[in-house]
Amino acid sequence: MKQDEIIKAIIASAGDSPETRRQYLLQYLCQIQHRLSYIPGDAITQLAAMLQMPAAGIRGVIGFYAFLHEQPRGDYDILLSDSITDHMLGSRMLLQQLCNSLGVEIGVPRADGRVTVATTSCTGICDQGPAMLVNGQVISRLSGSRIDRICKLIETGTNISQWPAEFFQLEDNIRRRDLLLADETAAASPDGSALRVLLESGADALLDVIEKSGLRGRGGAGFRTAMKWRFCKQAAADNHYVVCNADEGEPGTFKDRVLLDSYADSVFEGMTLCAGVIGASRGYLYLRGEYRYLLEPLAAVLQQRRENGLLGQRILGKDGFDFDIEIHLGAGAYICGEESSLIESLEGKRGIPRNRPPFPVTHGFLKKPTVVNNVETFMAAARIAALGADWFCIAGTAESTGTKLLSISGDCERPGIYEYPFGVTIKQVLEDCGATNTQAVQVAGAAGTTLPVAEAGRCIAFEDVSTGGSFMIFNNERKLLDMVQNFAHFFAHESCGFCTPCRVGGSLLKDLVDKLVNGHATQYDITAMQQIGALMKRTSLCGLGSTAPNPVLDLLERFPQLVEDRLAHSGYEPAFDLDAALQEARDITGRDDAGAHIEAST
Ligand code: SF4
């Protein structure tokens, strides 16, 4: 099929009006990228005409998302996971091996167009790393020999469909089940019982049950689910929307991958339940671009639910209970995990966070009342509706009822998914996953908190250590500064750039952390880090900027000795060697006298 026909076919999948089509801009771009490996200039011109919007606006969207490109990628487009746990498993050496064997520079397509090798922040495979994506397909458990085999397959032009099946095997790795996952069959294949409860008891009674259960959002912020649904239900509008945030981008988090892989039916049941409560007829699952390989299996689950009368028109035969779900893909922007950015992205735009208030429950998708909840939250809501509030309250603490899924990775014998009642101590978690010689745990990902093992008596709960799910372990052999440096670079890269404290502060923090790691920092720099971190927390527009300094500030506060050991001296030292930087000028001018050196002339 010719390129313009491909684009016409892609666009034909949406409505006729340019306005409706513009909402799908990001989805069109993702599909074009997927089909052509890039978004050619004439495709942009064609899209601009069909969507009646400026080409510059389309380019602005492309530039925002890391997985969209205006230049061709290689036939094999490789993205190696760059998360700290992958580093700990040797990913940097494997990246070097890959580049050397294939003769490529990072991020630059090989001259023959065969292959591109680049990195991405985290692929969500931290329990089975090091991992990479090849044309969107995930390959886990990389080793030197596996890299060798991959290079041979690439050089011989072997189609990915003919690569060894074991390369693509991915385990769920569920190591501990509790309330939510204990009954595997019911959790994986709900029979619509949650929806029947809704139809029998009505929306208000169902909301009372969810309120009594104490369910709070599992993304980490912990907003009360019943309150969110009630606010949305009460907001008058001609349309309401349900959005499932499956943009699991926090480094070290991978539980949504497993839930979407094996328990998607329950997640969709929870979304449908929410729709029945708030009166929505449309829902969206926003799937992170790294999980594109889940797109087809998820679409198959949706289709099965339609055939079973659990989705679509007249759900369970009830007149007026009409609801369907679309899957929208993200494209490599961490900020889109923030709910207002996610909504912007769903509308086809750059994922810049919105000013709040108003909040999405009254002005969300297309400015209509919208519930945005996490994958795990929707699943829990469906199970609570089916089994009751008391079933849920049996586990957890007063402020944090129920259970929490943890994605455990790093220095332990048994990484994977662990479901615990809220209130479990970090010490217990470490014992269960086989962690020994632990120096620190990083809970809730890059935006979370780093705790020394001396604080392992603390609990996973909203009232103590809150987490969206990430739980990374570092033993005594690890350099925690490497982790802090990785996160500082991550945030500088992922800042959307909209507000100055985050855009500039994140970059300054990154440079200061580099200076510390390189042994050039002084007390002056430590004070600067504290001041910049505090400013970012106080003045950033959204959660990304206000949490970005956490790893640095935790390091300074909880691991002062590590910092002290890296300080050059107590005075001031510039971030780079100015005298060395002038060498090129000295070479050009042929001068090497005392006046041409900084030390001598100052
Ligand atoms: Fe963008 Fe950072 Fe500002 Fe959030 S805090 S709006 S990510 S620049």
Residues whose N, C-alpha, C, O or C-beta is under 5 A from the ligand:
A	BS01	SF4	I335 P353 S495 C496 G497 F498 C499 C502 R503 S540 L541 C542 L544 G545
